[in-house]
Structure formats: structure tokens, C-alpha cells
Amino acid sequence: TQLHLARRYYQVGKWEAALSALERSAQLERAAPTSPKAVDALAAVSRLRLQASILHAKGNYKAARQAIEQARALIDNHNPKDLRRFGVLNTQATIAIAQKQFDPAIEMLNEVIRLRSHRFGADSPLLATSLSNLSIAYWKQGENKRALPPAKRALSLLQTYYGPYDPIVAAMQSNIAILYRAQALPQKAYQYAKQALSIHQRAHGLHDLR
């Protein structure tokens, strides 16, 4: 479908092609035979969320915010218990962080963490993205100490799900090293940075410069 094609373009950084595919997807939705309003709304939610992510990646935060707010309104009105709401809130929070609207972002992320914990359990790896984004929000707000607990919890979940040597684990360890460095705790920062480098070298070789 055009929506799947748009996702593929988005994943490889072809923003304009992705937006064009989304526009064709919207046109097809409008031309399709009438279906239940809730079904139409949820299809539009997926399209609008992807559109918001693309616009955010392009740096067009105002348009991204408008798109994700439309998605949020649709899902809240038609089916607030739908699992897609978690993704919408995460995307909305990410855009809010980019616009330095930290308090609303933190509120949304805490809501996602609370709801997902209740739905899937406190040890679900599905919490990791929201916890990582929460850490980033606190860090960009200058709250380095408050940024550490969600980052460490995200790391623990990722290590349990992916294993200790996955590159995504290394990325989180690098983030934690940055947080410790910002608190003038170089030994702690070095500990996590060293672990991250070890995983990177294990995955890519000793002489890889990425």
C-alpha cells in the first residue's frame, strides 16, 4: 500500500517521496467505499503519525505538531484504548521536546509509561523507547540527575530483551555516559562509555571509526 511505501521511504531518509506516498494514501482513503467511521479514523491516525514523524525529521516542527495533534484528536475521539495511542503520544512528546516544550512532553511520556506498564507489565521492553525519550526530555531541560533513572531503567530492559552485546544497548550506555559527564562524574561516564565501545568493537571490529 501507499502507507507501507511511505514508511519505506521514511526509513531511508527520502522525505519528499514519503510525503508524496502519504498524499496518495490520503487520496485513496477519500475515494474508497464508505467504511465505519472508527476504521477510517484509525487509518488516518497511522497516516498522520507517520506524516508527523517525517515532518519532524525534516525540521518542520510546526507542521509536524499540527499533524500529530490531528492524530491525537482522532484516536481520543474514536478509540482511546487502541494501542496506536501509545505511539501517537510518543511521537507527540518527541515533537514537543524538539520545540523545547519539556513539561508537556514529560507529562505525555509518563502517561505512556504508566499505561504500558499496566497493560504489558513493568518489565516490558515496550517501555524502553518512552523511558529513553523521558530521559532526553529531562536532560535537555537541564535536569541531569532526573534523567538518569529512566535511562538506566531503559538500559536494563534493553539488556534483558536484546542481550548485553546489542548495538542498541551500546547506544543507551553512551547516553548514560553523557549524563554522568554532565554531572562531572568522569569515572562513571568512563565506565559506561567503555562498555559501549566494547560492544561497538565486538559488532564492527577494533578499527571501525563509526
C-alpha positions in Angstrom: 0.0 0.0 0.0 1.0 3.6 -0.3 1.3 3.8 3.5 3.8 1.0 3.6 5.7 2.6 0.7 5.8 5.9 2.6 7.3 4.0 5.6 10.0 2.5 3.5 10.9 5.9 2.0 10.9 7.4 5.6 13.3 4.6 6.8 15.9 5.5 4.1 15.5 9.3 4.5 13.6 10.0 1.3 11.3 12.6 2.9 9.7 14.1 -0.2 8.9 10.7 -1.7 7.5 9.6 1.6 5.2 12.6 1.8 4.1 12.1 -1.8 3.2 8.5 -1.0 1.2 9.7 2.1 -0.7 12.1 0.0 -1.7 9.3 -2.4 -2.7 7.2 0.6 -5.0 10.0 1.8 -6.5 10.4 -1.7 -7.2 6.6 -1.8 -8.8 6.8 1.6 -11.1 9.6 0.4 -12.0 7.7 -2.8 -12.6 4.3 -1.0 -16.1 3.0 -0.4 -17.6 4.1 2.9 -16.4 2.2 5.9 -17.2 2.6 9.6 -16.0 5.9 10.9 -13.8 4.3 13.6 -12.0 2.3 10.9 -11.4 5.4 8.8 -10.2 7.4 11.8 -7.7 4.7 12.8 -6.3 4.5 9.3 -5.9 8.3 9.3 -4.2 8.1 12.7 -1.4 5.9 11.3 -1.0 8.1 8.2 -0.9 11.3 10.3 1.5 9.9 12.8 3.9 8.9 10.0 3.4 12.3 8.4 4.3 14.0 11.7 7.5 11.9 12.0 8.6 12.8 8.5 8.0 16.5 9.1 9.8 16.3 12.4 12.8 14.6 10.7 12.8 17.5 8.1 12.8 20.1 10.9 9.3 21.4 10.1 8.2 21.2 13.7 5.1 23.4 13.3 3.6 21.2 10.6 4.6 18.1 12.5 2.8 19.3 15.6 -0.3 20.0 13.6 -0.3 16.5 12.1 0.2 14.7 15.4 -2.4 16.8 17.1 -4.9 15.8 14.5 -3.9 12.1 15.0 -4.3 12.5 18.8 -7.7 14.1 18.5 -8.9 11.3 16.1 -7.8 8.5 18.4 -9.0 10.1 21.5 -12.4 10.6 20.0 -12.9 7.2 18.3 -10.9 4.7 20.3 -8.7 6.0 23.2 -7.9 2.4 24.2 -6.4 1.5 20.8 -2.7 0.6 21.1 -1.8 3.1 18.5 -2.4 5.8 21.0 0.9 4.9 22.7 2.8 5.6 19.5 0.9 8.8 18.9 1.8 10.1 22.4 5.4 9.1 22.0 5.6 11.0 18.7 3.8 14.0 20.1 6.3 14.0 23.0 9.3 13.8 20.7 8.0 16.8 18.7 7.3 18.7 21.9 10.9 18.1 23.0 12.2 19.4 19.7 10.2 22.6 20.3 11.6 22.8 23.9 8.2 22.2 25.4 9.6 19.9 28.0 6.8 19.8 30.7 4.1 18.7 28.3 6.5 16.1 26.8 7.3 14.7 30.2 3.6 14.5 31.1 2.8 12.6 28.0 5.7 10.2 28.4 4.9 9.5 32.0 1.3 8.7 30.9 2.6 6.3 28.2 4.9 4.6 30.7 2.1 4.2 33.3 -0.4 2.9 30.7 2.0 0.5 29.1 3.2 -0.8 32.5 -0.4 -1.5 33.4 -1.1 -3.2 30.0 2.1 -5.1 29.4 3.9 -5.2 32.8 6.7 -3.1 34.3 9.4 -5.2 32.7 8.1 -4.9 29.1 10.7 -3.9 26.5 7.9 -1.7 25.0 8.7 0.8 27.8 12.2 1.4 26.7 11.5 4.0 24.0 9.3 6.1 26.3 11.9 5.8 29.1 14.7 6.9 26.8 12.6 9.8 25.5 11.8 10.8 29.1 15.5 10.8 29.9 16.2 13.0 26.9 13.5 15.5 27.9 15.0 15.8 31.4 18.5 16.1 30.0 17.5 18.9 27.6 15.7 20.6 30.4 19.0 20.6 32.3 17.7 18.0 34.9 20.6 15.6 34.5 20.0 13.8 37.8 16.4 13.2 37.0 17.4 12.0 33.5 19.5 9.1 34.9 16.8 6.8 36.4 14.7 6.4 33.3 17.8 6.0 31.2 19.1 3.2 33.5 15.7 1.5 33.5 15.6 1.6 29.7 19.1 0.1 29.6 18.1 -2.7 31.9 15.0 -3.5 29.7 17.1 -3.4 26.6 19.8 -5.7 28.0 17.1 -8.2 29.1 15.4 -8.2 25.7 18.3 -7.9 23.3 21.1 -9.3 25.3 24.2 -7.4 26.7 26.0 -7.1 23.3 23.4 -5.5 21.0 24.3 -2.1 19.5 21.0 -0.6 20.8 22.3 -1.4 24.3 25.6 0.4 23.4 23.7 3.4 22.3 21.9 3.6 25.6 25.1 3.2 27.5 26.6 6.1 25.5 23.6 8.2 26.5 24.2 7.4 30.2 27.9 8.2 29.9 26.9 11.7 28.6 24.6 12.2 31.6 27.3 11.3 34.0 29.8 13.5 32.3 27.3 16.4 32.5 27.2 15.8 36.3 31.0 16.0 36.4 31.3 12.3 37.3 34.0 11.2 34.9 34.7 7.8 36.4 31.1 6.8 36.0 31.0 8.3 32.5 34.1 6.3 31.5 32.6 3.1 32.8 29.6 3.3 30.6 31.5 4.7 27.6 34.0 1.9 27.8 31.1 -0.7 27.9 29.5 1.0 24.8 32.8 1.0 23.0 33.4 -2.7 23.8 30.0 -3.6 22.3 30.7 -1.5 19.2 34.1 -3.1 18.6 32.6 -6.6 19.1 30.0 -5.8 16.4 32.1 -3.9 13.9 35.7 -4.7 14.7 38.5 -2.9 16.5 39.3 -0.4 13.8 35.8 0.7 12.8 35.6 4.5 13.2 31.8 4.9 13.2 
